[in-house]
Amino acid sequence: MAASDLQSSRAPENSEWEQIAETRDFKVIIRRKKWFILPATLFFLAYYIALPVLNGYTDWLHPKVIGSINLAYLFALSQIIMAWVISLLYVRHANRTDRHSDNVATHRKEGLR
């Protein structure tokens, strides 16, 4: 491996990271990431906590639906589905963010040449 290859693949120095963190593009990436993660986390926590609260303190989930299966069982199963849905949405969002990050990195490399 040539010295120029090693130099181009090295991690940025602290001052370079600080410069990157101050760019508008980087701030947009972080804002988009927070825009997805915070609401998704709050929704999941509320959805997850709803089962024990609704089952323990109300009778809403007690009615039987099919045989001995009541709404509480269906709600619990829906949490598994919800976790997968949120995971898939996050992967889709992360792929978009990664493409934007790659564009920022490419522009940064071009600017340093």
N, C-alpha and C positions, 0 to 999 in steps of 0.2 A: 504494500500500500504506500503510495507516495505521500510525502509530507503535506502537499496541498489537500489531499483527500482527508487526512487526519484533521487538518485545520478546519475544513469546511464542515466536518461532522461533529466538531466539538460542541459542548454545551455553551450557551452564552454566559458571559461574565455577569456578576451582580449588576454592574452599571448598565449593561445591555438589557437585562431583565427589567430594570427600573424604567428604562426608556421604552421598552415594549409595553409595559403595564400602563404607561401614561398615554399611549396612543388611543385615538378615538375608536379604531377598529377593535382593539383589545377590550375596551370598556363595553362596546356593543356585545361582544361575545359573552362577557361576564353577565351583563344585564339580561341577555336572552336565556342564559343558563339559569339564573335566579328566577326569571319569570316562569320557567317551567317547573323547576324543582320545588320551590316553596309552595305553590298551590297544590301540586301533586302530592307532596308530603302531608300537607294539612288535610286534604281530602281523604287520603288513605288512613291517617290516624283517626279522623272522625268516623269513617266507615268502619274501621276496626273496633273502635271503642263502642260504637252503637250496638253491637250484638250483646255484650254483657249487660249494658245499661238497659236496653229494651227488653231483654229476656228476664233480667233480674227485678226490674222495678215496674214493668208494665205487663199487661196481658196481650199485647199486640202480636207477639210472635207465637202464642200458644195454640191458635187454631190448627187443627189437623187438616192437611191438604190431601194426602194420599195414604190411606191406611194409618199407620202410626207416625208417619212423617209429618212434622209440623213446620210452620214457617221459620222457626229458629234453625232447623237443619238446612233448609234451603238458603237462608241468609248466610249461614256458615260456609256452605258450598260456594255461594256467590263471592265470598271474600277471596277464595282461591282464584276464581275467574278474574276478579278485579285486580289482584296482584299481577296476573299475567298481562292484562290489558295495560296497566300502568307501565309495566316493564317494556312491553312492545312500543308504547308511545315514547318512552324515554329513549329506547334504542333509535327510533326514527329521528327524534329530536337531536340526539347525540351525533348521529351521522351528519345531519345538516350543520351542526356546530363544528364538527371536525372538518368539513369541507371549507367552512368559513375560516377556521384556524389555519388550514393549509394555505389558503389564499393570502392570509396575513403574513405567514411565514415566508411564502414565496416573494411577496412584495418587499419584505424586510431584507431577504437575501439579495434581491436585485438592487436595493438601495445601498447595500454595503459594498457592492462591487465597484 
